[in-house]
């Protein structure tokens, strides 16, 4: 589910709604809407592309998500900002849990607990000739949270961005064979890793449902 600039007005409107209905749990708004509209019953996989800032829209997207995929470049600035993002993510959702669970415990209701089946960071636009050392440092620090498959930057990726198309929509006849194959390979590897992650999450959910 993509977004556009027209949606940004919600960042200003949501505080108004919160003042009018203080019992409204804004972080559940997207989840509740997807369930009410039957979207979750009609699709096996839904991708939510959110801004890299913890505004109201991003909080809703993160609260509705089962798996978090965080793209970042192999540079110190992006590494640092991603680390700060994870710190803010933990602090924000811990604060929501603490605030909600005080009332939940008093009323004997189930407590709020935000968790994800998996969190993965993926290095994008990777240049192995200049960024290999930085990528290795990031891998050592983030461990399994960082996908070992790095999306190399090729002419295929550059042209796809300029034409606002996906990699798999590119016409192979516009490239030489090696460029096209190299560009597809890096995305095929990332997709295969994500597919394995997704199927593993589904298997765990089925096992937990069977146990309960």
N, C-alpha and C positions, 0 to 999 in steps of 0.2 A: 504494500500500500504506500504509494509515493505521496509526497506533499508538495505544496507550492506556497509562494509568498502570501497568498490570500489567507492562508490558514494562520498566519502569525498574529492576526487580530485576537485570537483566543488567548494569547499570553496576557493581553490587557483586559479581556473580558472575564476570564476565570476569577480574578479577585472580586469582581463585582458579584458574580454568582455566589461566591463563598460568603460574602457579607449578607446576601439575601437568604441563603440556606446553609447555616453553619453546620448542619448535620450531614451535608453532602460530602462524601469522600471522593475528592477530586482524583486521587491516584487510581481509583477503580473505575473511572468514567469510561475509558476506552474498553476495558475488559467487559464491563456491563453492556456496552453498546454492541460489541461484537457478538455477545451471547444473545442479546435481545433480537438482533437482526438475523440470527441464524447463520452468520458468517462462519463461525467455528465448526458448524455442521457441514458446510458446503466445501470447505477447503482443508486439505491435509497440512499444507505449509503456507504460512503468511509471513511475508517479510515487511518489517516496519523500519523505514529509514528515518532516523531522528537526527536533529542537530547535536553537535558534540558539547552541548552545554546543558546543565541540569535545570532547564525551565519547566514549566507546567506540562508542555507537550512531551518533552523527553521523559519526564517522570511517569506520565501515563503509558508511554511506549515501553519503558523498562518494566513497569509493574505488570503489564500485559504479556511480556515476553517469557518464553521458556529457556531460550538460548540467547546469549549476548555475543555478537561478533563485532569486534572493535578494530577497524582498519587504522593503520598508522604508518608513517614513513620511518626509514632507518636514519633518523637524525637525532641529535641530542635534544633539540627543542621539542620535537614530537614525542620522544621518549619521556621527557620530563612532564609534558602536559598530559600525557596518557596516565602516568603515575598519579598526578594530581587529580585527574578525573576519577580514577578508581577510589582514591581517598575520599573525595566528595561524595561519590556514589555510596560508599559504606556509611559515611556520617549522615547523609540525608535520609536513607532508608532506616537506619538505626533510630534516628530521631522520630520518624513517623511511627515506627513500631513502639517505641517507648511511650509516646503520647497516646496512641490508640489503646495500648494494652493496659494502661492504668484504668481506663473506663471499662474495658472488656472484663478484667478480673473482678471489678466491683459489681458488674452486672451478671457475672457467671457465664459470659459468652466466650466463644473460641478466640484465642489471641491471634493477632496479625503476625505473620511471619513471611517476609519476602525472601525468596530463594530462586535460584535458576538451576536448570539441569546441567548447564555448562557455560563457561565463560572462555572465549578464545579471542586473542588478538592476532591480527594478520598483517604482516609487512607488505605494503603495496608500493608500486613504482620503484622497485628495487634495482639498484645499479651495483652489480657484483664487483665491478672494478674499483669503486670508490666507497662502498658502504659495507663491505664484508666484515670488517673489524667491528663496526658499530652494531651490526646485526648480531654478531656472535656475543657481544656484551649484553645486548637486550635478551637474547635467548638464555644466557646464563642467569640473568636476574629474574626473568619471568618464568623460566622453566616450561612446564607443559601448558601453561596459560597461553604462551606464544606458539602459534602454529609453525612447524618446521618448514612448511611450504611457503616460499616467498614469491610474491607476484612480480616477476621481472618487468621492467619497463621496456617495451619494444615499440616499433613503428605501428604495429597493429593496435596497441593500446592507445597510442597518441592519436591516431586517426579516429578511433571509436569515440574518444572524448570530444574531438572537434565536431564530429557529425552527430553527437548526442545519440549514439547507438550502443547497444551492448556488443561485447566481444563476439558472441555467437551469431550476431546479425551481420557481421562484416563479410563482404564478398571476397572470397579467396583469390579471385582473379585480379584484385587491386594490389596484390603483394607478390613478392617472389616466394618461392616455396618454403625456403628456410625461415624467412621472417614470419610467415603465417603459422608454420608448424610450431615455432618457438613461442609465439604469442598465445596460441591455443594450449600448448603444453602446460604453461604456468597456471592457467585458469582451470584446466582439467584436474591438475593435482590438488588445487585448493578446493574445488567442488567435491572431489572424491573424499577428502578429509572431512569436509562438512557433512557429506552424506553419511559417512561412518558415525560421526558424532550424533547426527539426528536419529539414525536407526537405533543407536545405543540408548538414547534418551527414551525413545518409544518403548523399547524392550523393558527398560526399568519401570516405566509407568505401568505397563501391562502386568509386570510381576508384582508391583505394589498393589494394584487393583485386585489381583487374584488373591494376594495374601490377606487383604482386608475383607 
